[in-house]
Protein backbone atom coordinates (compact mmCIF):
# COMPACT_ATOMS: atom_id res chain seq x y z
CA UNK A 1 0.00 0.00 0.00
CA UNK A 2 1.26 3.48 -0.85
CA UNK A 3 2.03 6.16 1.67
CA UNK A 4 0.03 9.34 1.96
CA UNK A 5 0.10 12.94 3.07
CA UNK A 6 -2.39 13.77 5.83
CA UNK A 7 -3.50 17.28 6.69
CA UNK A 8 -4.17 17.47 10.43
CA UNK A 9 -5.14 20.25 12.85
CA UNK A 10 -2.20 21.65 14.81
CA UNK A 11 -2.67 22.09 18.56
CA UNK A 12 -1.61 25.74 18.31
CA UNK A 13 -4.02 26.40 15.44
CA UNK A 14 -3.46 25.96 11.73
CA UNK A 15 -2.68 22.76 9.87
CA UNK A 16 0.29 20.36 9.75
CA UNK A 17 1.25 17.86 7.06
CA UNK A 18 2.05 14.31 8.13
CA UNK A 19 3.80 11.89 5.79
CA UNK A 20 2.59 8.37 6.60
CA UNK A 21 3.91 5.13 5.10
CA UNK A 22 1.75 2.28 3.83
CA UNK A 23 1.78 0.58 7.24
CA UNK A 24 0.47 3.73 8.95
CA UNK A 25 3.71 4.84 10.61
CA UNK A 26 4.35 8.59 10.66
CA UNK A 27 7.59 9.36 8.81
CA UNK A 28 7.60 13.17 9.02
CA UNK A 29 5.58 16.07 10.41
CA UNK A 30 5.73 19.58 8.97
CA UNK A 31 5.69 22.97 10.54
CA UNK A 32 2.38 24.80 10.86
CA UNK A 33 0.52 26.18 7.84
CA UNK A 34 -2.22 28.80 8.23
CA UNK A 35 -4.94 26.64 6.59
CA UNK A 36 -5.61 23.53 4.51
CA UNK A 37 -5.06 25.34 1.20
CA UNK A 38 -1.59 26.48 2.30
CA UNK A 39 -0.80 22.95 3.54
CA UNK A 40 -1.92 21.47 0.20
CA UNK A 41 0.47 23.88 -1.56
CA UNK A 42 3.15 22.67 0.86
CA UNK A 43 2.49 19.07 -0.21
CA UNK A 44 3.03 20.11 -3.84
CA UNK A 45 6.32 21.79 -2.92
CA UNK A 46 7.46 18.75 -0.92
CA UNK A 47 6.72 16.46 -3.88
CA UNK A 48 8.68 18.70 -6.27
CA UNK A 49 11.77 18.97 -4.06
CA UNK A 50 11.87 15.46 -2.58
CA UNK A 51 12.46 13.82 -5.94
CA UNK A 52 15.85 15.51 -6.37
CA UNK A 53 16.82 16.36 -2.78
CA UNK A 54 20.24 15.33 -1.47
CA UNK A 55 20.98 14.12 2.05
CA UNK A 56 22.92 16.61 4.21
CA UNK A 57 24.18 14.70 7.28
CA UNK A 58 24.76 17.03 10.24
CA UNK A 59 24.36 14.27 12.82
CA UNK A 60 28.00 14.37 13.90
CA UNK A 61 28.65 18.08 13.79
CA UNK A 62 27.14 21.54 13.98
CA UNK A 63 24.50 22.54 11.49
CA UNK A 64 25.31 25.40 9.13
PDB file of N, CA, C and O in Angstrom:
ATOM      1  N   UNK A   1       0.842  -1.180   0.000  1.00  0.00           N
ATOM      2  CA  UNK A   1       0.000   0.000   0.000  1.00  0.00           C
ATOM      3  C   UNK A   1       0.887   1.243   0.000  1.00  0.00           C
ATOM      4  O   UNK A   1       1.924   1.277   0.663  1.00  0.00           O
ATOM      5  N   UNK A   2       0.479   2.239  -0.733  1.00  0.00           N
ATOM      6  CA  UNK A   2       1.259   3.475  -0.853  1.00  0.00           C
ATOM      7  C   UNK A   2       1.123   4.339   0.391  1.00  0.00           C
ATOM      8  O   UNK A   2       0.156   4.233   1.145  1.00  0.00           O
ATOM      9  N   UNK A   3       2.108   5.189   0.583  1.00  0.00           N
ATOM     10  CA  UNK A   3       2.034   6.158   1.672  1.00  0.00           C
ATOM     11  C   UNK A   3       1.078   7.282   1.302  1.00  0.00           C
ATOM     12  O   UNK A   3       0.507   7.306   0.211  1.00  0.00           O
ATOM     13  N   UNK A   4       0.919   8.210   2.235  1.00  0.00           N
ATOM     14  CA  UNK A   4       0.027   9.336   1.964  1.00  0.00           C
ATOM     15  C   UNK A   4       0.437  10.548   2.783  1.00  0.00           C
ATOM     16  O   UNK A   4       1.134  10.442   3.792  1.00  0.00           O
ATOM     17  N   UNK A   5      -0.016  11.695   2.320  1.00  0.00           N
ATOM     18  CA  UNK A   5       0.099  12.937   3.069  1.00  0.00           C
ATOM     19  C   UNK A   5      -1.227  13.152   3.779  1.00  0.00           C
ATOM     20  O   UNK A   5      -2.286  13.045   3.160  1.00  0.00           O
ATOM     21  N   UNK A   6      -1.180  13.452   5.061  1.00  0.00           N
ATOM     22  CA  UNK A   6      -2.390  13.767   5.830  1.00  0.00           C
ATOM     23  C   UNK A   6      -2.316  15.215   6.286  1.00  0.00           C
ATOM     24  O   UNK A   6      -1.273  15.666   6.760  1.00  0.00           O
ATOM     25  N   UNK A   7      -3.402  15.936   6.148  1.00  0.00           N
ATOM     26  CA  UNK A   7      -3.502  17.283   6.692  1.00  0.00           C
ATOM     27  C   UNK A   7      -4.240  17.165   8.012  1.00  0.00           C
ATOM     28  O   UNK A   7      -5.369  16.677   8.057  1.00  0.00           O
ATOM     29  N   UNK A   8      -3.601  17.613   9.090  1.00  0.00           N
ATOM     30  CA  UNK A   8      -4.175  17.470  10.430  1.00  0.00           C
ATOM     31  C   UNK A   8      -4.138  18.809  11.162  1.00  0.00           C
ATOM     32  O   UNK A   8      -3.258  19.634  10.917  1.00  0.00           O
ATOM     33  N   UNK A   9      -5.093  19.016  12.057  1.00  0.00           N
ATOM     34  CA  UNK A   9      -5.141  20.246  12.850  1.00  0.00           C
ATOM     35  C   UNK A   9      -3.938  20.293  13.789  1.00  0.00           C
ATOM     36  O   UNK A   9      -3.595  19.294  14.422  1.00  0.00           O
ATOM     37  N   UNK A  10      -3.309  21.445  13.873  1.00  0.00           N
ATOM     38  CA  UNK A  10      -2.202  21.654  14.809  1.00  0.00           C
ATOM     39  C   UNK A  10      -2.772  22.131  16.141  1.00  0.00           C
ATOM     40  O   UNK A  10      -3.751  22.878  16.166  1.00  0.00           O
ATOM     41  N   UNK A  11      -2.175  21.711  17.230  1.00  0.00           N
ATOM     42  CA  UNK A  11      -2.670  22.092  18.558  1.00  0.00           C
ATOM     43  C   UNK A  11      -2.681  23.600  18.764  1.00  0.00           C
ATOM     44  O   UNK A  11      -3.543  24.128  19.466  1.00  0.00           O
ATOM     45  N   UNK A  12      -1.719  24.297  18.150  1.00  0.00           N
ATOM     46  CA  UNK A  12      -1.607  25.740  18.309  1.00  0.00           C
ATOM     47  C   UNK A  12      -2.473  26.499  17.307  1.00  0.00           C
ATOM     48  O   UNK A  12      -2.430  27.729  17.264  1.00  0.00           O
ATOM     49  N   UNK A  13      -3.243  25.795  16.516  1.00  0.00           N
ATOM     50  CA  UNK A  13      -4.017  26.397  15.439  1.00  0.00           C
ATOM     51  C   UNK A  13      -3.306  26.168  14.120  1.00  0.00           C
ATOM     52  O   UNK A  13      -2.097  25.940  14.098  1.00  0.00           O
ATOM     53  N   UNK A  14      -4.025  26.225  13.048  1.00  0.00           N
ATOM     54  CA  UNK A  14      -3.461  25.963  11.728  1.00  0.00           C
ATOM     55  C   UNK A  14      -3.467  24.479  11.407  1.00  0.00           C
ATOM     56  O   UNK A  14      -4.166  23.688  12.040  1.00  0.00           O
ATOM     57  N   UNK A  15      -2.674  24.124  10.410  1.00  0.00           N
ATOM     58  CA  UNK A  15      -2.677  22.764   9.871  1.00  0.00           C
ATOM     59  C   UNK A  15      -1.240  22.276   9.703  1.00  0.00           C
ATOM     60  O   UNK A  15      -0.362  23.043   9.309  1.00  0.00           O
ATOM     61  N   UNK A  16      -1.004  21.008  10.002  1.00  0.00           N
ATOM     62  CA  UNK A  16       0.286  20.363   9.752  1.00  0.00           C
ATOM     63  C   UNK A  16       0.108  19.298   8.676  1.00  0.00           C
ATOM     64  O   UNK A  16      -0.993  18.795   8.453  1.00  0.00           O
ATOM     65  N   UNK A  17       1.209  18.968   8.018  1.00  0.00           N
ATOM     66  CA  UNK A  17       1.245  17.862   7.065  1.00  0.00           C
ATOM     67  C   UNK A  17       1.961  16.708   7.747  1.00  0.00           C
ATOM     68  O   UNK A  17       3.036  16.884   8.321  1.00  0.00           O
ATOM     69  N   UNK A  18       1.358  15.524   7.680  1.00  0.00           N
ATOM     70  CA  UNK A  18       2.047  14.310   8.134  1.00  0.00           C
ATOM     71  C   UNK A  18       2.279  13.421   6.924  1.00  0.00           C
ATOM     72  O   UNK A  18       1.375  13.220   6.114  1.00  0.00           O
ATOM     73  N   UNK A  19       3.490  12.889   6.801  1.00  0.00           N
ATOM     74  CA  UNK A  19       3.798  11.889   5.789  1.00  0.00           C
ATOM     75  C   UNK A  19       3.730  10.535   6.469  1.00  0.00           C
ATOM     76  O   UNK A  19       4.454  10.280   7.432  1.00  0.00           O
ATOM     77  N   UNK A  20       2.862   9.668   5.970  1.00  0.00           N
ATOM     78  CA  UNK A  20       2.587   8.372   6.598  1.00  0.00           C
ATOM     79  C   UNK A  20       2.902   7.269   5.583  1.00  0.00           C
ATOM     80  O   UNK A  20       2.511   7.361   4.419  1.00  0.00           O
ATOM     81  N   UNK A  21       3.610   6.227   6.028  1.00  0.00           N
ATOM     82  CA  UNK A  21       3.906   5.132   5.099  1.00  0.00           C
ATOM     83  C   UNK A  21       2.712   4.198   4.958  1.00  0.00           C
ATOM     84  O   UNK A  21       1.687   4.389   5.612  1.00  0.00           O
ATOM     85  N   UNK A  22       2.847   3.189   4.104  1.00  0.00           N
ATOM     86  CA  UNK A  22       1.748   2.276   3.829  1.00  0.00           C
ATOM     87  C   UNK A  22       1.278   1.478   5.029  1.00  0.00           C
ATOM     88  O   UNK A  22       0.139   1.012   5.059  1.00  0.00           O
ATOM     89  N   UNK A  23       2.149   1.316   6.024  1.00  0.00           N
ATOM     90  CA  UNK A  23       1.784   0.584   7.243  1.00  0.00           C
ATOM     91  C   UNK A  23       1.149   1.492   8.296  1.00  0.00           C
ATOM     92  O   UNK A  23       0.721   1.018   9.349  1.00  0.00           O
ATOM     93  N   UNK A  24       1.088   2.801   8.013  1.00  0.00           N
ATOM     94  CA  UNK A  24       0.467   3.730   8.952  1.00  0.00           C
ATOM     95  C   UNK A  24       1.424   4.436   9.893  1.00  0.00           C
ATOM     96  O   UNK A  24       0.992   5.209  10.748  1.00  0.00           O
ATOM     97  N   UNK A  25       2.728   4.182   9.750  1.00  0.00           N
ATOM     98  CA  UNK A  25       3.713   4.837  10.609  1.00  0.00           C
ATOM     99  C   UNK A  25       3.986   6.254  10.105  1.00  0.00           C
ATOM    100  O   UNK A  25       4.125   6.472   8.902  1.00  0.00           O
ATOM    101  N   UNK A  26       4.061   7.204  11.017  1.00  0.00           N
ATOM    102  CA  UNK A  26       4.348   8.591  10.661  1.00  0.00           C
ATOM    103  C   UNK A  26       5.844   8.721  10.396  1.00  0.00           C
ATOM    104  O   UNK A  26       6.667   8.392  11.252  1.00  0.00           O
ATOM    105  N   UNK A  27       6.188   9.203   9.202  1.00  0.00           N
ATOM    106  CA  UNK A  27       7.589   9.359   8.810  1.00  0.00           C
ATOM    107  C   UNK A  27       8.089  10.782   9.031  1.00  0.00           C
ATOM    108  O   UNK A  27       9.262  10.991   9.338  1.00  0.00           O
ATOM    109  N   UNK A  28       7.196  11.759   8.876  1.00  0.00           N
ATOM    110  CA  UNK A  28       7.601  13.166   9.020  1.00  0.00           C
ATOM    111  C   UNK A  28       6.382  14.014   9.351  1.00  0.00           C
ATOM    112  O   UNK A  28       5.256  13.689   8.974  1.00  0.00           O
ATOM    113  N   UNK A  29       6.632  15.111  10.067  1.00  0.00           N
ATOM    114  CA  UNK A  29       5.578  16.073  10.409  1.00  0.00           C
ATOM    115  C   UNK A  29       6.108  17.463  10.074  1.00  0.00           C
ATOM    116  O   UNK A  29       7.238  17.803  10.422  1.00  0.00           O
ATOM    117  N   UNK A  30       5.299  18.250   9.409  1.00  0.00           N
ATOM    118  CA  UNK A  30       5.726  19.580   8.974  1.00  0.00           C
ATOM    119  C   UNK A  30       5.568  20.622  10.070  1.00  0.00           C
ATOM    120  O   UNK A  30       5.072  20.351  11.163  1.00  0.00           O
ATOM    121  N   UNK A  31       6.005  21.805   9.734  1.00  0.00           N
ATOM    122  CA  UNK A  31       5.686  22.972  10.541  1.00  0.00           C
ATOM    123  C   UNK A  31       4.220  23.312  10.349  1.00  0.00           C
ATOM    124  O   UNK A  31       3.486  22.566   9.702  1.00  0.00           O
ATOM    125  N   UNK A  32       3.794  24.425  10.904  1.00  0.00           N
ATOM    126  CA  UNK A  32       2.380  24.799  10.858  1.00  0.00           C
ATOM    127  C   UNK A  32       2.087  25.702   9.660  1.00  0.00           C
ATOM    128  O   UNK A  32       2.801  26.674   9.411  1.00  0.00           O
ATOM    129  N   UNK A  33       1.038  25.368   8.933  1.00  0.00           N
ATOM    130  CA  UNK A  33       0.516  26.184   7.838  1.00  0.00           C
ATOM    131  C   UNK A  33      -0.749  26.879   8.328  1.00  0.00           C
ATOM    132  O   UNK A  33      -1.420  26.380   9.232  1.00  0.00           O
ATOM    133  N   UNK A  34      -1.075  28.019   7.742  1.00  0.00           N
ATOM    134  CA  UNK A  34      -2.220  28.796   8.226  1.00  0.00           C
ATOM    135  C   UNK A  34      -3.565  28.105   7.993  1.00  0.00           C
ATOM    136  O   UNK A  34      -4.493  28.276   8.783  1.00  0.00           O
ATOM    137  N   UNK A  35      -3.677  27.317   6.897  1.00  0.00           N
ATOM    138  CA  UNK A  35      -4.943  26.639   6.591  1.00  0.00           C
ATOM    139  C   UNK A  35      -4.684  25.454   5.664  1.00  0.00           C
ATOM    140  O   UNK A  35      -3.549  25.208   5.256  1.00  0.00           O
ATOM    141  N   UNK A  36      -5.750  24.724   5.337  1.00  0.00           N
ATOM    142  CA  UNK A  36      -5.614  23.525   4.505  1.00  0.00           C
ATOM    143  C   UNK A  36      -5.108  23.840   3.104  1.00  0.00           C
ATOM    144  O   UNK A  36      -4.346  23.060   2.532  1.00  0.00           O
ATOM    145  N   UNK A  37      -5.522  24.975   2.545  1.00  0.00           N
ATOM    146  CA  UNK A  37      -5.063  25.339   1.198  1.00  0.00           C
ATOM    147  C   UNK A  37      -3.550  25.567   1.190  1.00  0.00           C
ATOM    148  O   UNK A  37      -2.861  25.127   0.270  1.00  0.00           O
ATOM    149  N   UNK A  38      -3.038  26.244   2.203  1.00  0.00           N
ATOM    150  CA  UNK A  38      -1.595  26.476   2.295  1.00  0.00           C
ATOM    151  C   UNK A  38      -0.862  25.149   2.506  1.00  0.00           C
ATOM    152  O   UNK A  38       0.210  24.940   1.937  1.00  0.00           O
ATOM    153  N   UNK A  39      -1.422  24.263   3.308  1.00  0.00           N
ATOM    154  CA  UNK A  39      -0.805  22.954   3.539  1.00  0.00           C
ATOM    155  C   UNK A  39      -0.793  22.131   2.251  1.00  0.00           C
ATOM    156  O   UNK A  39       0.189  21.448   1.962  1.00  0.00           O
ATOM    157  N   UNK A  40      -1.873  22.190   1.480  1.00  0.00           N
ATOM    158  CA  UNK A  40      -1.918  21.468   0.204  1.00  0.00           C
ATOM    159  C   UNK A  40      -0.845  21.994  -0.749  1.00  0.00           C
ATOM    160  O   UNK A  40      -0.229  21.214  -1.475  1.00  0.00           O
ATOM    161  N   UNK A  41      -0.620  23.294  -0.753  1.00  0.00           N
ATOM    162  CA  UNK A  41       0.468  23.877  -1.557  1.00  0.00           C
ATOM    163  C   UNK A  41       1.811  23.377  -1.042  1.00  0.00           C
ATOM    164  O   UNK A  41       2.727  23.138  -1.828  1.00  0.00           O
ATOM    165  N   UNK A  42       1.932  23.220   0.271  1.00  0.00           N
ATOM    166  CA  UNK A  42       3.145  22.669   0.864  1.00  0.00           C
ATOM    167  C   UNK A  42       3.403  21.247   0.403  1.00  0.00           C
ATOM    168  O   UNK A  42       4.549  20.874   0.155  1.00  0.00           O
ATOM    169  N   UNK A  43       2.354  20.453   0.286  1.00  0.00           N
ATOM    170  CA  UNK A  43       2.494  19.074  -0.210  1.00  0.00           C
ATOM    171  C   UNK A  43       3.058  19.100  -1.630  1.00  0.00           C
ATOM    172  O   UNK A  43       3.953  18.322  -1.959  1.00  0.00           O
ATOM    173  N   UNK A  44       2.539  19.986  -2.463  1.00  0.00           N
ATOM    174  CA  UNK A  44       3.030  20.107  -3.837  1.00  0.00           C
ATOM    175  C   UNK A  44       4.507  20.456  -3.845  1.00  0.00           C
ATOM    176  O   UNK A  44       5.277  19.882  -4.614  1.00  0.00           O
ATOM    177  N   UNK A  45       4.909  21.393  -2.994  1.00  0.00           N
ATOM    178  CA  UNK A  45       6.318  21.791  -2.919  1.00  0.00           C
ATOM    179  C   UNK A  45       7.192  20.640  -2.428  1.00  0.00           C
ATOM    180  O   UNK A  45       8.285  20.422  -2.950  1.00  0.00           O
ATOM    181  N   UNK A  46       6.714  19.905  -1.428  1.00  0.00           N
ATOM    182  CA  UNK A  46       7.463  18.748  -0.921  1.00  0.00           C
ATOM    183  C   UNK A  46       7.672  17.734  -2.039  1.00  0.00           C
ATOM    184  O   UNK A  46       8.780  17.228  -2.220  1.00  0.00           O
ATOM    185  N   UNK A  47       6.616  17.435  -2.789  1.00  0.00           N
ATOM    186  CA  UNK A  47       6.722  16.460  -3.881  1.00  0.00           C
ATOM    187  C   UNK A  47       7.753  16.901  -4.915  1.00  0.00           C
ATOM    188  O   UNK A  47       8.536  16.081  -5.395  1.00  0.00           O
ATOM    189  N   UNK A  48       7.761  18.186  -5.261  1.00  0.00           N
ATOM    190  CA  UNK A  48       8.685  18.697  -6.268  1.00  0.00           C
ATOM    191  C   UNK A  48      10.138  18.601  -5.802  1.00  0.00           C
ATOM    192  O   UNK A  48      11.011  18.226  -6.585  1.00  0.00           O
ATOM    193  N   UNK A  49      10.404  18.933  -4.550  1.00  0.00           N
ATOM    194  CA  UNK A  49      11.772  18.965  -4.059  1.00  0.00           C
ATOM    195  C   UNK A  49      12.289  17.605  -3.607  1.00  0.00           C
ATOM    196  O   UNK A  49      13.485  17.335  -3.720  1.00  0.00           O
ATOM    197  N   UNK A  50      11.420  16.752  -3.105  1.00  0.00           N
ATOM    198  CA  UNK A  50      11.865  15.461  -2.577  1.00  0.00           C
ATOM    199  C   UNK A  50      12.465  14.573  -3.653  1.00  0.00           C
ATOM    200  O   UNK A  50      13.371  13.788  -3.371  1.00  0.00           O
ATOM    201  N   UNK A  51      11.983  14.682  -4.862  1.00  0.00           N
ATOM    202  CA  UNK A  51      12.458  13.818  -5.940  1.00  0.00           C
ATOM    203  C   UNK A  51      13.933  14.020  -6.249  1.00  0.00           C
ATOM    204  O   UNK A  51      14.600  13.087  -6.697  1.00  0.00           O
ATOM    205  N   UNK A  52      14.458  15.226  -6.019  1.00  0.00           N
ATOM    206  CA  UNK A  52      15.848  15.510  -6.369  1.00  0.00           C
ATOM    207  C   UNK A  52      16.686  15.952  -5.165  1.00  0.00           C
ATOM    208  O   UNK A  52      17.839  16.351  -5.326  1.00  0.00           O
ATOM    209  N   UNK A  53      16.115  15.883  -3.974  1.00  0.00           N
ATOM    210  CA  UNK A  53      16.822  16.360  -2.779  1.00  0.00           C
ATOM    211  C   UNK A  53      17.995  15.449  -2.423  1.00  0.00           C
ATOM    212  O   UNK A  53      17.921  14.230  -2.580  1.00  0.00           O
ATOM    213  N   UNK A  54      19.068  16.055  -1.947  1.00  0.00           N
ATOM    214  CA  UNK A  54      20.245  15.326  -1.472  1.00  0.00           C
ATOM    215  C   UNK A  54      20.171  15.216   0.054  1.00  0.00           C
ATOM    216  O   UNK A  54      19.454  15.976   0.705  1.00  0.00           O
ATOM    217  N   UNK A  55      20.907  14.278   0.604  1.00  0.00           N
ATOM    218  CA  UNK A  55      20.979  14.123   2.054  1.00  0.00           C
ATOM    219  C   UNK A  55      22.141  14.958   2.572  1.00  0.00           C
ATOM    220  O   UNK A  55      23.269  14.806   2.104  1.00  0.00           O
ATOM    221  N   UNK A  56      21.880  15.832   3.528  1.00  0.00           N
ATOM    222  CA  UNK A  56      22.920  16.606   4.206  1.00  0.00           C
ATOM    223  C   UNK A  56      22.987  16.075   5.640  1.00  0.00           C
ATOM    224  O   UNK A  56      22.079  16.319   6.434  1.00  0.00           O
ATOM    225  N   UNK A  57      24.045  15.359   5.969  1.00  0.00           N
ATOM    226  CA  UNK A  57      24.175  14.705   7.276  1.00  0.00           C
ATOM    227  C   UNK A  57      24.920  15.606   8.261  1.00  0.00           C
ATOM    228  O   UNK A  57      26.138  15.763   8.172  1.00  0.00           O
ATOM    229  N   UNK A  58      24.189  16.188   9.187  1.00  0.00           N
ATOM    230  CA  UNK A  58      24.756  17.031  10.238  1.00  0.00           C
ATOM    231  C   UNK A  58      24.714  16.321  11.590  1.00  0.00           C
ATOM    232  O   UNK A  58      24.845  16.961  12.634  1.00  0.00           O
ATOM    233  N   UNK A  59      24.533  15.011  11.574  1.00  0.00           N
ATOM    234  CA  UNK A  59      24.355  14.271  12.820  1.00  0.00           C
ATOM    235  C   UNK A  59      25.617  14.233  13.692  1.00  0.00           C
ATOM    236  O   UNK A  59      25.523  14.012  14.899  1.00  0.00           O
ATOM    237  N   UNK A  60      26.774  14.442  13.102  1.00  0.00           N
ATOM    238  CA  UNK A  60      27.999  14.368  13.902  1.00  0.00           C
ATOM    239  C   UNK A  60      28.714  15.706  14.035  1.00  0.00           C
ATOM    240  O   UNK A  60      29.873  15.760  14.447  1.00  0.00           O
ATOM    241  N   UNK A  61      28.026  16.778  13.687  1.00  0.00           N
ATOM    242  CA  UNK A  61      28.647  18.081  13.792  1.00  0.00           C
ATOM    243  C   UNK A  61      27.616  19.187  13.781  1.00  0.00           C
ATOM    244  O   UNK A  61      26.420  18.935  13.631  1.00  0.00           O
ATOM    245  N   UNK A  62      28.084  20.415  13.940  1.00  0.00           N
ATOM    246  CA  UNK A  62      27.144  21.541  13.984  1.00  0.00           C
ATOM    247  C   UNK A  62      26.464  21.762  12.650  1.00  0.00           C
ATOM    248  O   UNK A  62      27.049  21.521  11.594  1.00  0.00           O
ATOM    249  N   UNK A  63      25.245  22.215  12.704  1.00  0.00           N
ATOM    250  CA  UNK A  63      24.505  22.544  11.492  1.00  0.00           C
ATOM    251  C   UNK A  63      24.920  23.916  10.996  1.00  0.00           C
ATOM    252  O   UNK A  63      25.247  24.797  11.792  1.00  0.00           O
ATOM    253  N   UNK A  64      24.909  24.100   9.679  1.00  0.00           N
ATOM    254  CA  UNK A  64      25.305  25.400   9.134  1.00  0.00           C
ATOM    255  C   UNK A  64      24.286  26.488   9.436  1.00  0.00           C
ATOM    256  O   UNK A  64      24.477  27.639   9.044  1.00  0.00           O
TER     257      UNK A  64
END
